[in-house]
Amino acid sequence: MAVRLRFIAAVVLAGLASLLGAASATAASLRQLPGRAGCVSASGGGSCSRAQDLRRPTALAISPDGRNVYAGSASGVVVLRRDRRSGALRETGCVTARGAGGCAAAAGLAVVNGIAVSADGRNVYATVGPQPDVDDGGIVAFARDPLTGRLRAIGCVRAVATPGCTHVPQLRASLSVAIGPDGRAVYAGGADLVVFARIAGTGALAPATCVDPLPDALLCPGPALAGVDAAGGLAVSPDGRFVYAANLDGTVLSALPTPLTTVGGGACVASGGAAAGCAGAHGRLDDPVMSRDGRFVYTSGATSGDGVAVTVLRRSAGGGLAPAGCLAESIDPDRRCARGSAATDDPRRIALSRDGRAAYAVNPDLGAVAALDRSRTTGALRASRSQAACVSDDGTAVDRDAFPGRAAPRVCRDGRALRGASDVVLSADGRHAYVAAARSDAIAAFAVAG
């Protein structure tokens, strides 16, 4: 009997050790690539490789084959070749409105604030335009060479009359772009939510319908979005049945059934239940990101000041959303949320790993990127206190003004080229993350685990 009990105890202990080892092995972490592989910048300074056309990048997209990263910048689109083994980037092309300095030309191109690559890898779409209070905006469509990654403009649509572009006034203040999973529809969010049919064979855009958050017969006679006064960040469900649109002030997120000509019964959630007819949720509801299985939606809480860094929403079979948790900020945290860390405060953008076990968030004010553990069952996020889980431009990831006359605590690994970190994307193979850093005129490259 004693031998048998010792055997059972050994099996149990071995099982626990295995579980603990697995948990340790899957803890999310990131490490900036060494040397010049760790970043590309316009100047080539700071031990970065040079990408001379990379001016204030704020939006990134990666091709499905992992060969290219595309950066939306202050002057257009920069094409970067990715070494799929090392993760290093190098500039191989660029596109601007006039095509100066060796770049290709594309009518209608201006400051790029959103960019997406089609699932078939054949097209790239970039939203352009100034701030939301100006009635301009648009989309430039490109054909992508699958071998070189180079881009060739195939058309543009602009909210104001622009030579060489189709005039679509509904595109005022365009901020984001998303593509349906079957590749048939392209969505642009801004003052209006505009849906384009993607023409088979070329990928060019043909206006299909428009849904105006503020009904205006002159611009958009379609039905109004429930609770949304303007469509900012967008996400499309994996089955293509719903588009999720966040309004510009981050207080409402609406679930809109497709095709959008049938809008009217869409559900919505509102921060604190502020909008009539919407379910309540904690935190700001900016820039929705959906899990690959379509069960959860995550929104960031940049500048919310309400103690919530990330809001987690569970998606029902009918497309509706319900609160499923949140991640707290480190300063004045919302006690209803899981504990966060300084590195996860006020995230601007979030990206989920392909296997669903990790999330990555960037903070432009602190110049930081943080790795979060994610439960694939509950969708919950967990912030780590380990330095291996975050990288910042100076290793602190805190507001230095809060530590007058003394050194700020170092809670992250030291990084480079992360000032103004504004977007993050992950490679399809799950090995690398890339962060656009507008104030560094750079993209930082990382090896990730978890």
Secondary structure, DSSP 8 states (H G I E B T S, - for coil): -HHHHHHHHHHHHHHHHHHHHHHHHT--EEEE-SGGGGEEESS--TT-EE-TT--S--EEEE-TTSSEEEEE-SSEEEEEEE-TTT--EEEEEEEESS-GGG-EE-TT--SEEEEEE-TTSSEEEEEE-S-TTSS--EEEEEEE-TTT--EEEEEEEESS--TTSEE-GGGTT--EEEE-TTSSEEEEESSSEEEEEE-TTT--EEEEEEE-SS-BTTTB-S---TT-SSEEEEEE-TTSSEEEEEETTSSEEEEEESSGGGTTS-EEEEETT-STT-EEESS--EEEEE-TTSSEEEEE-TT--SSEEEEEEEE-TTS-EEEEEEEE-SSS--TTSB---GGGSS-SEEEE-TTSSEEEEEETTTTEEEEEEE-TTT--EEE--SGGGEEESSS--S-GGGSTTS-----SEE-SS-TTEEEEEE-TTSSEEEEEEGGGTEEEEEEEE-
